């Protein structure tokens, strides 16, 4: 499938994209490519639930239902200014009647941009400043994460207004393991390394390398605990930071979803899984049957072992560590819930003797 960049004039020819402020349109253009589709191939099928918005750039699309053509849209016609067959699930199938070009936009991202654009009092440029290259795209990167789709637009506006911009040199320590948590950070330029010191490795185990668009520092703020890792700049770079109280009220509280034990059991019965984020020694002594154990400090390393199609009920002894883990999962597009009150009120058991 061939792709090419989209120009702003073409993007503005579609509705409601033509209503976006100029800089927000630029931000959307950086995330959008013109794609091609051969005649006879399907763009989407009846019943599809993917949150994607399609616009026709060239060619003709046929709408089909029960093997019958029930309508068509020709590029550059008045009908083609609007998104193709909005609404989910799709009411019919869209098939290319000719070779065609189209664009596709994440529907949640588009909705956030439109809402924020119409409720905000400034444009993306005012947040980015005079920043070239990858730095200028950090805000759009954050808006495209699934976590921000659940944050009220007014909160998003306040988050970006209250963030502070800090420049760092290579080798600078941003946060130190064992210190108090005070800020949530987002990388907008450069790279940094996350390490964790252990009794057997005083130099620290490398947990992750972070770049533009990545965030860190949330665990200590949510759990009200000491920093569990050290973050050092591996290159010169720039970070945005948000204070603890602003993080809690504007970002963390709207994002987390809490369930009591009976509600959690209903999710499990529908295919969900328990995710216990305590230490292995705690898990071995007292646990819910069939729970998966990934300690909080390993959660970033083990994300690939989890399934984004599976709902996870995250648990610990009180709910403090599990809320920190659930935030990390939600921020990265997982369907995660926090068990309210922790394991005390559950049917968790001690392992049976072998």
Secondary structure as UniProt FT lines:
FT   STRAND          3..5
FT   HELIX           8..11
FT   TURN            12..13
FT   TURN            15..16
FT   HELIX           17..19
FT   HELIX           22..29
FT   TURN            30..31
FT   STRAND          33..37
FT   TURN            39..40
FT   STRAND          42..44
FT   TURN            46..47
FT   STRAND          52..58
FT   STRAND          60..65
FT   TURN            66..67
FT   STRAND          68..74
FT   TURN            75..76
FT   HELIX           78..81
FT   TURN            84..85
FT   STRAND          93..96
FT   STRAND          100..106
FT   HELIX           107..119
FT   HELIX           124..128
FT   HELIX           133..137
FT   HELIX           138..144
FT   HELIX           146..150
FT   HELIX           153..162
FT   STRAND          164..168
FT   TURN            170..171
FT   STRAND          173..175
FT   TURN            177..178
FT   STRAND          183..189
FT   STRAND          192..198
FT   TURN            199..200
FT   STRAND          201..210
FT   TURN            212..213
FT   STRAND          215..216
FT   HELIX           218..223
FT   STRAND          230..233
FT   STRAND          237..243
FT   HELIX           244..246
FT   HELIX           247..252
FT   HELIX           253..255
FT   STRAND          258..259
FT   HELIX           261..269
FT   TURN            270..271
FT   STRAND          273..276
FT   HELIX           280..285
FT   TURN            289..290
FT   STRAND          292..293
FT   HELIX           296..298
FT   TURN            299..302
FT   HELIX           303..305
FT   TURN            308..309
FT   STRAND          312..315
FT   HELIX           320..331
FT   TURN            332..333
FT   STRAND          336..339
FT   TURN            340..341
FT   HELIX           342..345
//
